[in-house]
Amino acid sequence: MRYNKKELRLRVDFNNMMTKSVGHDGFTEKQMLAIADKIDDAYESVQAGRGKGMMGWTELPFNQDKVVADILETARYIRKKFEYFVVLGIGGSALGPIAAFQALKHLRFNELPKRQRKGPKFYVEDNVDPERMAALLDVIEPEKTMFNVVTKSGSTSETMAQYLIIRDILEKKLGKDASSHIIATTSKDSGNLIKIAAKENYKTFYIPNGVGGRFSELCPVGLLPAAVLGIDIKGMLGGARYVIDELSVGTNPRKNAPLMAAVLHYLGMKKGKNISVMMPYADSLKFMADWYCQLWGESLGKNRTLDGMPCNKGQTPVKALGVTDHHSQVQLYAEGPFDKIITFIAVEKYRSEVTIPNGCEEYPNVNFLCGHTMNELIQAERVATEFALTKAGKPNYTIILPELNAFTLGELIMYFELQTAYTGALMGIDTFNQPGVEEGKNATYALLGRPGYEEKKKEIESAPPKISRYIV
Ligand code: PA5
């Protein structure tokens, strides 16, 4: 499909971040100028790092022709042959597929009749709550299901536990044919899943070495589920490519929106703004906020600088939904502490238009709504909240998507990934590791008796015993 880049260009309105709009808690040109060298360095280090080390994700829009062809062929087969498609994965192996599903498919997709869905029902299982697994098994028929096991490390407890449960069920029902119901997406040369996949003859897609979980939506982790859903994955990659090639070029933040966002968040952290609220005004982007929370939190929450100095840095991401959270969180954003930067996402053209009908003429305080569309209502509420927060002196900015489609979703993904990389570079931390997550993973392995984790088990057991008077 062809997309008109100019018409679909993502724009960001930073006005309400500046003191001119928001008053003393905002930011000034002078403050930005004072760190001009740092900004140059951050931009240059991200550019120089492209495609190297853990920055393989910058090149995904350019280097996947062969794998995209394989994904599209596999997806065509799955769409024809299977009634259900289930992703088994967690963290970066799940949040992207969930976000893309919600963003680009019908909001009640699984409830639609098959002729409208035109493909399998879709589930992403990103927890090990036993009730959830039991519930999944109540609604799918394993013999009509393709399972996509996604884990870069090939050993994450949650994903491997799910896989073992599913494999057992499939083998009992289908015997040798079980293998044709599992696709593995994992590292080519490390971990256990790749070995299991080779032994069991699973169709396999690879997660490139330089692509970490939270940066993996544009590799087979996200592209295969998206293609199974009939999403235009070439369009997604095209949107991402557009951001890299044209929207994030040069050290001038006024011409490079992800860099500008990074600079303002960085300056914000310096002023004690340690919370980043992500608030899309579209149900379809609700889970993009979840995806952003992982990207921002796991990438920037670090206790060492790149040169090894202790620090405790990061900005806590919070997800909110416009307008639902007007009636929940916005009171706090407006009148609570000056510790947040609020990002709105606006969609100019929704995929549906719903008119509020007439019929309440005798009640002017209700009648004012009649004849408007819900589209006008949600836009008015967004503008009103932006106004109220700005009036309250709370820095906020708006990412504007002309509409939501595969291309603009690709733009948004790459926009946030670059913003994160620039921010990490400004902060002088390793944006791409996650030692805090690994510690928890290792402790789980130890508690459940994984060989090689005996020392960790001893360390856990040597923790001071719980004191009963504090258990109330
Ligand atoms: O971003 C990350 O690296 C993590 O959140 C991982 O995606 C998550 O821990 C799952 O890891 P894996 O894909 O190895 O199962």
Residues whose N, C-alpha, C, O or C-beta is under 5 A from the ligand:
A	BS01	PA5	I90 G91 G92 S93 V150 T151 K152 S153 G154 T156 G212 G213 R214
